[in-house]
Amino acid sequence: MTRMHADPSQPETPAELRAGQVAEAAGVNRETLRYYERRGLLAQPTRSPGGHRLYAPEAITVLRVIKAAQRLGFTLDEVADLLEMGRHRHGSRPDAGLQAQAKVKLVEIEDRIADLQTIRDNLRTALDAGCDDLTVCASSECCPLPFVQITTRPRTDRSL
């Protein structure tokens, strides 16, 4: 099937694509495609007379958006919320949508980075001190690892 264009100098584009074509173009596998359909992230495809799943070309963009949002740290539930907000953005409030979600995600990421920096610093300390056994090290008064602080690090409450 092809879609006719008004401009004959432009090539025709397929009106519908098979699952393999969509998956390949978006850089995902077919199982990921089916999973996103089941989760409601991607619209259910139509079927060809032969039973093949057929997608609009826009499905590729949606898949790329999903993968990009995941790389930015959003969970699939958060991605679903973002997609839903995007579908209903008419008259949306400035405190809703991607801006609000990105601010929340940024705080989470900054907290995670702080945790990873603490882990890195403590691992370097353990390596520099030659720690070989955590249990022995933890029971030694001269252990350089701050076991109490590591296990009881208070969470910071950042305001947006």
C-alpha positions as CSV (number, residue, x, y, z in Angstrom):
1,M,0.0,0.0,0.0
2,T,1.2,3.5,-0.7
3,R,0.0,7.0,0.0
4,M,-0.3,9.3,-2.9
5,H,1.4,12.7,-2.7
6,A,0.2,15.9,-4.3
7,D,3.8,16.6,-5.4
8,P,4.9,14.1,-8.0
9,S,8.6,15.0,-7.5
10,Q,8.4,13.6,-3.9
11,P,8.6,9.8,-3.5
12,E,5.7,7.9,-2.2
13,T,5.8,6.7,1.4
14,P,4.2,3.6,2.7
15,A,0.8,4.2,4.4
16,E,1.4,1.2,6.7
17,L,4.4,-0.7,7.8
18,R,4.8,-4.2,9.0
19,A,6.1,-4.9,12.5
20,G,9.6,-5.9,11.3
21,Q,9.9,-2.6,9.4
22,V,8.8,-0.5,12.3
23,A,11.0,-2.4,14.8
24,E,14.1,-2.1,12.5
25,A,13.5,1.6,11.8
26,A,13.1,2.4,15.5
27,G,16.0,0.2,16.6
28,V,14.0,-2.2,18.8
29,N,13.0,-5.8,18.4
30,R,9.6,-7.1,17.6
31,E,9.0,-8.3,21.2
32,T,9.7,-4.8,22.5
33,L,7.1,-3.6,19.9
34,R,4.5,-6.1,21.2
35,Y,5.3,-5.3,24.8
36,Y,4.8,-1.5,24.3
37,E,1.5,-2.3,22.6
38,R,0.4,-4.4,25.6
39,R,1.4,-1.6,28.0
40,G,-0.6,0.9,25.9
41,L,2.4,3.0,25.0
42,L,1.8,2.2,21.3
43,A,-1.5,2.1,19.6
44,Q,-2.8,-1.3,18.5
45,P,-2.0,-1.9,14.9
46,T,-4.5,-2.7,12.1
47,R,-4.2,-6.1,10.4
48,S,-3.7,-6.9,6.8
49,P,-6.0,-9.4,5.1
50,G,-3.1,-11.9,5.7
51,G,-3.0,-11.2,9.5
52,H,0.1,-9.1,9.5
53,R,0.2,-6.2,12.0
54,L,0.3,-2.9,10.1
55,Y,1.5,0.4,11.7
56,A,1.3,4.0,10.7
57,P,4.7,5.5,10.0
58,E,4.2,7.7,13.1
59,A,4.7,4.5,15.2
60,I,8.5,4.8,14.5
61,T,8.5,8.3,16.1
62,V,6.6,7.1,19.1
63,L,9.0,4.3,19.6
64,R,12.0,6.6,19.3
65,V,10.4,8.9,21.9
66,I,9.9,6.0,24.3
67,K,13.5,4.9,24.0
68,A,14.8,8.5,24.3
69,A,12.7,9.0,27.4
70,Q,14.0,5.8,28.9
71,R,17.6,6.9,28.3
72,L,16.8,10.1,30.1
73,G,15.8,8.0,33.1
74,F,12.1,7.9,32.8
75,T,10.3,4.6,33.7
76,L,7.8,3.1,31.3
77,D,5.0,4.3,33.6
78,E,6.4,7.8,33.5
79,V,6.8,7.6,29.7
80,A,3.1,6.5,29.5
81,D,2.1,9.5,31.5
82,L,4.2,11.8,29.3
83,L,2.7,10.4,26.1
84,E,-0.8,10.7,27.6
85,M,-0.2,14.3,28.6
86,G,1.2,15.0,25.1
87,R,-2.0,13.7,23.5
88,H,-4.1,16.0,25.7
89,R,-2.0,19.1,25.8
90,H,-4.6,21.4,24.6
91,G,-5.2,24.0,27.3
92,S,-2.5,22.3,29.5
93,R,-1.1,24.1,32.5
94,P,2.5,25.2,32.5
95,D,3.1,23.1,35.7
96,A,2.1,19.9,33.9
97,G,3.8,17.8,31.2
98,L,7.4,17.4,30.3
99,Q,8.7,20.4,32.1
100,A,7.3,19.3,35.5
101,Q,8.3,15.7,34.9
102,A,11.8,16.7,33.8
103,K,12.3,18.8,37.0
104,V,11.3,15.9,39.2
105,K,13.5,13.5,37.2
106,L,16.4,15.9,37.4
107,V,16.2,15.9,41.2
108,E,16.1,12.1,41.2
109,I,19.1,11.9,38.9
110,E,21.1,14.4,40.9
111,D,20.4,12.4,44.1
112,R,21.5,9.2,42.3
113,I,24.7,11.0,41.1
114,A,25.4,12.1,44.7
115,D,24.9,8.4,45.8
116,L,27.3,7.2,43.1
117,Q,29.9,9.7,44.0
118,T,29.7,8.6,47.7
119,I,30.1,5.0,46.5
120,R,33.0,5.9,44.3
121,D,34.8,7.7,47.1
122,N,34.3,4.9,49.6
123,L,35.5,2.3,47.1
124,R,38.6,4.4,46.5
125,T,39.1,4.7,50.3
126,A,38.8,0.9,50.6
127,L,41.3,0.3,47.8
128,D,43.8,2.9,49.1
129,A,43.6,1.3,52.6
130,G,44.1,-2.2,51.2
131,C,40.8,-3.5,52.7
132,D,40.5,-7.1,51.8
133,D,37.5,-8.3,53.9
134,L,34.5,-6.1,54.7
135,T,33.5,-8.1,57.8
136,V,37.0,-7.8,59.2
137,C,37.3,-4.2,58.2
138,A,33.9,-3.3,59.7
139,S,34.9,-4.7,63.1
140,S,38.3,-2.9,63.1
141,E,38.5,0.5,64.8
142,C,41.0,1.7,62.3
143,C,38.8,0.9,59.3
144,P,38.7,3.9,56.9
145,L,35.2,3.0,55.6
146,P,32.3,4.9,57.3
147,F,30.0,2.0,57.7
148,V,27.5,3.9,59.8
149,Q,27.3,6.8,57.4
150,I,27.1,4.5,54.3
151,T,24.1,2.7,55.7
152,T,22.3,5.6,57.2
153,R,22.8,8.4,54.6
154,P,19.9,10.8,55.1
155,R,17.9,11.7,52.0
156,T,17.9,15.3,51.1
157,D,14.5,16.9,50.6
158,R,15.1,19.2,47.6
159,S,12.4,21.6,46.6
160,L,11.8,22.3,43.0
